[in-house]
């Protein structure tokens, strides 16, 4: 009898232990936790779009949104190819966030996105800009919820925030922008301390035309350098209606500044136009120090990762701490 009671006691202890283990096992996150704040309606350049749940598989049809999606820790599954890169690969400046693009594939060019390839990917969100793909909006919307900005370039910060609102990543976007702001200020302060004052700068581009493009302060690269604290020559040409001023060969002196950043579109026509300008005696008479920079980064990236790559260049050119820890 005592043996029976002893065995029964042991069985009760074991049962209790099993029950305790089952009760205390960590539970997975609630199924709907990732959808907090959804559905939501996004107002954008083409109207309004309802986003039923947090987007997890995104196709981005413009570089600014490729950058934004990856910056906001969201999986990119499709993108339009970059003209300056053969083979359809994503650019190196995105390396810090490429973990989110492990399965991403090209879906046509920026000029001609492939709707069939986009549909095959079964995205739950498509991002682009009205200035790029306005005519395709209805067809894209039939594939997945689609959100368009008005344009790209100078509006890169607004487009990052639009992407964040669409993805439910507003807090992360503000954190990333605050990190960028700290880094620009740190690099700017280091340059000012070393130089005694912030140098005057110009940003010029050879893009195939017989004229030279002078990028003004409200261009993408102009805004990044303005965030660092650089200033423009007082008499430098400017415009309120565009991000560039076309400068003819006879007006090359208008490009002068203490430092001139020079980008050239990777195209034979652009290289030929550049050669003609450089051969002009007025080009050699510019007093400023000229710096060759990546056209892909300074002109086409139009996003936060591209801006950080620009800051890398600036820190290297002026030989100051890149303030990478502020990123």
HELIX and SHEET records of a PDB file:
HELIX    1   1 UNK A    2  UNK A   24  1                                  23    
HELIX    2   2 UNK A   33  UNK A   35  5                                   3    
HELIX    3   3 UNK A   63  UNK A   71  1                                   9    
HELIX    4   4 UNK A   86  UNK A   88  5                                   3    
HELIX    5   5 UNK A   92  UNK A  101  5                                  10    
HELIX    6   6 UNK A  115  UNK A  120  1                                   6    
HELIX    7   7 UNK A  130  UNK A  133  1                                   4    
HELIX    8   8 UNK A  134  UNK A  136  5                                   3    
HELIX    9   9 UNK A  137  UNK A  143  1                                   7    
HELIX   10  10 UNK A  153  UNK A  155  5                                   3    
HELIX   11  11 UNK A  156  UNK A  167  1                                  12    
HELIX   12  12 UNK A  170  UNK A  195  1                                  26    
HELIX   13  13 UNK A  220  UNK A  228  1                                   9    
HELIX   14  14 UNK A  249  UNK A  255  5                                   7    
HELIX   15  15 UNK A  268  UNK A  278  1                                  11    
HELIX   16  16 UNK A  281  UNK A  284  1                                   4    
HELIX   17  17 UNK A  295  UNK A  295  1                                   1    
HELIX   18  18 UNK A  296  UNK A  300  3                                   5    
HELIX   19  19 UNK A  304  UNK A  317  1                                  14    
HELIX   20  20 UNK A  324  UNK A  326  5                                   3    
SHEET    1   A 2 UNK A  40  UNK A  44  0                                        
SHEET    2   A 2 UNK A  47  UNK A  51 -1                                        
SHEET    1   B 5 UNK A 105  UNK A 109  0                                        
SHEET    2   B 5 UNK A  76  UNK A  81  1                                        
SHEET    3   B 5 UNK A  58  UNK A  60  1                                        
SHEET    4   B 5 UNK A 125  UNK A 129  1                                        
SHEET    5   B 5 UNK A 146  UNK A 149  1                                        
SHEET    1   C 5 UNK A 244  UNK A 247  0                                        
SHEET    2   C 5 UNK A 212  UNK A 215 -1                                        
SHEET    3   C 5 UNK A 201  UNK A 206 -1                                        
SHEET    4   C 5 UNK A 259  UNK A 264  1                                        
SHEET    5   C 5 UNK A 289  UNK A 292  1                                        
END                                                                             
